[in-house]
Amino acid sequence: MLYKLPFGKTETVVNIPSNYQVRLLRPDNIASVPDGIKEIERALGNPVNSKRLSQIAELGKNAVIIVSDTTRPTPTAKLLPPLISELKAGRVEDITVVFGLGIHRKQTEEEKKTILGELYGRVKSIEHNVTDCVYLGTTSRGTPVEIFKPVADADIVICTGTIEFHYYVGYSGGAKSILPAVSSKRSIDANHALMLDPKSCAGRLDSPVREDIEEAAELIGVDFILNAVLNERKDIIFASAGNYIDAHRKGAAFLDRMSKVRVEPADIVIVSPGGWPKDIDIFQSHKALEHSKNAVKDGGSVILVAECREGYGNRVFEEWLGSNREEVIERFKSGFVMGGHKAALIASLAKRVDLYLVSSLPDEMVRKAYFIPAALQKALEMALRKHGGDARFIVMPYGGSMLAAGD
């Protein structure tokens, strides 16, 4: 039987013989709302535990709207016009859009244009500068909160984003637009070090990383959020606006109903992050591994289908990959390093299961990242030779957008 998996901006197909037991895991959110813009307007008109943004705007003279960068699928071009209309209804005209890069690379003008759509050139926009941050205080877990100065100086701070499962924050969205998106590297490293806590995993709202992020948001004073949940076609199927904690929780609850699935581990898992931009590089594609790892038995095989057109995606990550698996794991245990953490996580998973990568990368790059390079059908054949005729499969075409949860 043929199964389609997103691959970059296209898709690829794998043929699994019909005599094998296959469980296809897809988000239960294929249908979209009739009009995504109306869903955004509904959320803005019914904010969760908050005044309307137009009422909040009356208390300030300027506003910043933090938006996702090109590594995220957030439909920013749809979120911004209703937000800006609300601000202008509250008589705020001084509006700056801030691209929340965190420690990601700078974007090209074409990427900015794609994100902003018709607003490109019509609204003031700047990129986060990780070196231009001001100190606001320290969280109870010891994270210094250093925020991009234009955001710290704004009268009104608005966060936008998409709510998805996140392998150590629990869920994306909400105050994640503050930390790491517009924070200093020192803040980001301290916050991300909390991922070593066992509770820092996908699908948990009490992740220590999430709780630390929300303390940082309290220090700066986030005034309003607008978050969206997307289906596999990247259509908006739900929006939530208002208080940065309560509105986020409402969106997370919706996501759980749509995309969190209990599974019995299988012998072979075939997973795609969901295509571009989620498979832009190995660094981003790794999230799909974390979302699917509960779906595979110890000693099983995971076939990651990810184009990775931009290679490794992180300089430190690439540097750590030069070590063998045991060395990189021990190095990680001795002290958290942002970027190195993903090398250690992949190395650790590669000890438990066979990892295959179906990508556009040269074989030597793939092997360096602890994967076995192979074309998709060839990877399937190799896994079947190991697991035999009674192997059970789980196929996850949108592994970046859903979570396989263990018992």
C-alpha positions in Angstrom: 0.0 0.0 0.0 1.2 3.5 -0.8 1.7 6.1 1.9 2.5 9.7 1.0 4.9 11.8 3.2 5.7 15.5 2.9 9.3 16.2 1.8 10.4 19.8 1.5 7.8 21.6 -0.6 6.8 18.3 -2.4 6.1 14.8 -1.2 7.4 11.3 -1.5 5.8 7.9 -1.4 6.6 4.6 0.3 5.1 1.3 -0.6 4.5 -1.0 2.4 3.4 -4.5 1.4 -0.3 -5.1 2.3 0.6 -8.1 4.5 2.1 -5.9 7.2 0.1 -4.3 10.0 0.3 -0.5 9.6 -1.1 2.2 11.9 -1.4 5.6 10.2 -1.2 8.5 12.6 -2.6 11.7 11.2 -3.8 14.8 13.2 -7.6 14.8 13.6 -7.7 18.2 12.1 -7.9 17.7 8.3 -11.0 19.9 8.1 -10.5 23.7 8.3 -12.8 26.3 9.6 -14.8 28.0 6.8 -12.7 31.2 7.0 -9.4 31.5 8.9 -9.6 35.3 9.0 -13.0 35.1 10.7 -11.6 32.6 13.2 -8.9 35.1 14.1 -11.4 37.9 14.4 -13.6 35.6 16.6 -10.6 35.1 18.9 -9.8 38.8 19.0 -13.4 39.6 19.8 -13.5 37.1 22.6 -10.2 37.3 24.4 -9.4 34.8 27.2 -9.1 36.5 30.6 -8.2 39.8 29.0 -9.6 43.1 27.7 -9.9 43.5 24.0 -6.6 44.6 22.4 -8.2 47.9 21.3 -8.9 48.7 24.9 -5.4 47.8 26.0 -4.0 49.9 23.2 -5.6 53.0 24.7 -3.1 52.8 27.5 0.0 53.1 25.4 1.6 55.2 22.6 3.5 52.4 20.8 3.4 48.7 20.3 5.6 45.8 19.2 4.2 42.6 17.6 6.6 39.7 17.8 6.2 37.3 14.9 7.8 34.0 14.0 10.8 33.6 11.7 11.1 31.6 8.6 11.7 28.3 10.5 8.1 28.3 11.7 4.8 27.8 9.8 2.9 30.6 11.6 0.5 32.3 9.2 1.8 35.7 10.2 0.4 37.5 7.1 -3.1 36.5 8.2 -2.6 37.3 11.9 -1.2 40.8 11.5 -4.0 42.8 9.7 -6.7 42.1 12.4 -4.1 42.8 15.2 -3.1 46.1 13.6 -6.7 47.1 13.1 -7.3 46.5 16.8 -4.3 48.6 17.8 -5.4 51.4 15.5 -8.9 51.2 16.9 -7.2 52.0 20.2 -5.4 54.9 18.6 -2.0 53.4 18.5 -0.2 54.1 15.2 3.4 53.5 16.2 3.6 49.8 15.5 6.8 47.7 15.0 6.8 44.1 13.9 9.8 42.2 15.4 10.9 39.0 13.9 11.7 36.7 16.8 14.9 35.0 15.7 16.2 33.7 19.0 19.6 32.4 18.0 18.5 31.5 14.5 20.2 33.0 11.4 19.2 36.3 9.9 16.5 36.1 7.2 16.6 37.2 3.6 14.4 40.0 2.3 12.5 37.4 0.3 11.8 35.4 3.4 10.6 38.5 5.2 8.3 39.3 2.3 6.8 35.9 2.4 6.1 36.1 6.1 4.6 39.6 6.0 2.7 39.2 2.7 0.9 42.4 1.6 2.2 44.2 4.7 5.8 44.0 3.5 7.1 47.5 3.1 3.9 49.0 4.6 4.6 48.2 8.3 7.8 48.9 10.2 9.7 45.6 10.8 13.0 44.7 12.4 14.8 41.5 13.3 15.8 40.5 16.9 19.4 41.3 17.7 20.6 38.8 20.3 23.4 41.3 21.4 21.1 44.3 21.9 19.2 43.2 25.1 18.5 44.8 28.5 18.4 43.0 31.8 15.0 42.9 33.5 15.5 40.5 36.4 16.0 36.8 37.2 13.5 34.0 37.3 13.1 31.7 40.3 15.1 29.1 38.5 18.0 31.5 38.0 17.5 32.5 34.3 18.6 36.1 33.7 15.9 37.8 31.7 17.6 39.9 29.0 15.2 41.1 26.3 15.7 42.8 23.0 15.7 46.6 23.8 12.9 47.7 21.3 10.6 45.1 22.9 11.6 46.0 26.5 11.0 49.7 25.7 7.6 49.3 24.1 4.4 50.4 25.8 2.4 47.4 24.5 3.9 43.9 23.8 2.0 41.4 21.7 3.1 37.9 21.0 2.0 35.8 18.0 2.7 32.2 17.1 1.5 28.7 16.4 0.7 26.2 19.1 2.3 22.8 18.4 3.9 20.1 20.5 7.4 21.0 21.5 9.9 18.4 22.7 11.1 20.2 25.8 8.8 23.3 26.2 5.8 21.0 26.1 4.0 23.3 23.6 5.1 26.1 21.4 3.3 29.4 21.3 2.4 31.8 24.1 5.3 33.4 25.9 7.8 31.5 23.8 7.7 34.6 21.6 9.6 36.3 24.5 12.0 33.6 25.5 13.8 32.5 23.4 12.5 34.6 20.5 13.6 38.0 21.6 16.1 37.2 24.4 19.9 37.2 24.8 22.0 34.1 24.3 22.7 34.1 28.0 19.0 34.0 28.8 18.3 31.3 26.1 21.1 29.0 27.3 20.0 29.2 30.9 16.4 28.5 30.0 17.2 25.7 27.7 19.4 24.0 30.2 16.2 23.2 32.1 15.4 20.6 29.4 17.6 18.2 31.3 14.6 17.9 33.8 12.6 14.7 32.9 9.4 16.8 33.0 10.7 18.9 30.1 9.0 16.9 27.3 6.4 17.2 24.6 2.7 17.5 25.7 3.4 18.8 29.3 2.2 22.2 30.4 4.2 21.9 33.6 7.5 21.6 31.7 10.1 23.5 33.8 11.2 25.2 30.6 7.7 26.5 29.9 7.2 27.7 33.5 10.6 29.5 33.3 9.5 31.2 30.1 6.3 32.4 31.6 8.1 33.9 34.5 10.2 35.9 32.0 7.1 37.0 30.3 5.7 38.3 33.7 8.9 40.3 34.2 8.5 42.1 30.9 4.8 42.3 31.0 3.3 40.7 27.9 0.0 42.5 27.2 -1.7 40.2 24.7 -1.2 37.1 22.6 -2.7 35.7 19.4 -2.0 32.1 18.7 -3.2 29.7 16.0 -3.5 26.0 15.6 -3.0 24.7 12.1 -4.0 21.6 10.2 -1.7 19.6 8.0 -2.3 21.9 5.1 -1.3 24.8 7.3 -4.8 26.2 7.4 -6.0 27.9 10.6 -8.5 25.6 12.4 -8.4 27.4 15.8 -7.3 30.7 17.2 -6.9 31.9 20.8 -6.2 35.4 22.0 -5.8 37.3 25.2 -3.9 36.5 28.4 -0.5 35.0 27.6 -1.1 32.0 29.9 -4.8 31.4 29.8 -5.2 31.9 26.0 -2.3 29.6 25.4 -3.8 26.9 27.6 -7.0 27.1 25.6 -5.1 26.5 22.4 -3.1 23.7 23.9 -6.2 21.9 25.0 -7.6 22.1 21.5 -4.3 20.7 20.1 -4.5 17.8 22.5 -7.9 16.9 21.3 -6.8 17.0 17.7 -3.3 15.6 17.7 -2.3 13.7 20.8 -2.5 9.9 20.2 -1.8 7.0 22.6 0.2 4.3 20.9 1.5 0.8 21.4 5.2 0.9 20.2 5.8 -0.6 16.8 8.9 -2.2 15.2 9.3 0.4 12.4 8.2 4.0 12.5 8.3 6.1 9.3 8.0 9.8 10.2 8.1 13.1 8.4 8.3 16.5 10.2 5.5 17.6 7.8 7.5 19.2 4.9 9.0 22.7 4.6 9.8 24.6 6.8 9.7 21.9 9.5 12.3 19.8 7.6 14.4 22.8 6.5 17.5 21.2 8.3 18.4 18.4 10.6 18.3 20.7 13.6 14.5 21.5 13.0 13.6 18.0 11.7 14.8 16.5 15.0 11.6 17.6 16.7 9.7 14.9 14.7 12.0 12.3 16.2 11.1 13.5 19.7 7.4 13.4 18.9 7.6 9.9 17.5 10.1 8.2 19.8 7.4 6.7 22.0 6.0 5.0 19.0 9.0 2.7 18.4 10.2 -0.4 20.4 13.6 -0.6 21.9 15.8 -2.1 19.1 13.3 -0.9 16.5 13.9 1.3 13.4 12.9 4.9 12.7 13.0 6.2 9.2 13.0 10.1 9.2 11.9 11.5 5.9 13.2 15.1 5.8 14.6 17.1 2.9 17.1 19.2 5.1 17.9 21.5 2.3 19.9 23.8 4.7 22.0 21.0 6.1 22.6 20.7 9.8 21.1 24.1 10.6 23.2 25.0 13.6 27.0 25.6 13.9 27.4 24.2 17.4 25.2 21.2 16.6 27.5 20.5 13.6 30.6 20.8 15.7 29.3 18.3 18.3 28.5 15.8 15.6 32.2 15.2 15.1 32.4 13.0 18.2 31.2 9.4 18.5 27.9 8.7 20.1 29.2 7.9 23.6 31.5 10.9 23.7 28.7 13.4 22.7 26.3 11.9 25.3 28.9 12.2 28.1 29.8 15.7 27.0 26.2 16.7 27.2 25.8 15.2 30.7 28.8 17.3 31.9 27.2 20.6 31.0 24.4 21.9 28.8 25.4 23.6 25.6 22.8 25.1 23.2 23.0 23.3 19.9 25.1 20.4 21.4 21.9 19.2 23.1 20.4 18.0 19.9 23.5 16.1 18.9 23.3 14.3 22.3 19.6 13.6 22.0 20.0 12.1 18.5 23.0 10.1 19.6 21.1 8.7 22.6 18.1 7.7 20.4 20.5 6.1 17.9 21.7 3.8 20.7 18.2 2.6 21.3 17.0 2.2 17.7 18.3 2.2 14.2 17.9 5.7 12.7 17.6 6.2 9.0 17.5 9.6 7.2 15.9 10.1 3.8 17.1 13.5 2.7 18.8 15.6 0.0 22.1 15.5 1.9 25.3 13.7 1.0 25.7 10.4 2.7 28.7 11.5 4.8 26.8 14.4 6.3 24.0 12.0 7.2 26.3 9.5 8.9 28.0 12.2 10.8 24.6 13.0 12.4 24.2 9.3 13.6 21.8 8.4 10.9 22.0 5.7 8.2 21.6 7.4 4.8 19.2 5.7 2.4 16.4 6.3 -0.2 13.0 5.8 1.3 12.2 2.4 -0.2 15.7 1.1 0.4 15.5 2.2 4.1 12.2 0.2 4.3 13.8 -2.9 2.9 16.8 -2.6 5.3 14.4 -2.3 8.3 12.3 -5.2 7.1 15.4 -7.5 6.8 16.0 -6.8 10.5 12.5 -7.1 11.8 11.0 -9.8 9.7 7.6 -10.7 8.2 5.6 -9.9 11.4 6.9 -6.4 11.8 4.4 -3.8 12.8 4.5 -0.2 11.4 3.5 3.2 12.5 3.5 5.9 9.8 3.4 9.6 10.9 3.3 12.0 7.8 3.1 15.0 10.1 5.3 14.2 13.0 6.1 17.8 13.7 2.4 18.5 14.4 1.3 15.6 16.5 2.5 13.5 19.5 2.7 9.8 19.9 2.2 9.4 23.6 3.1 6.2 25.5 1.0 4.6 28.2 
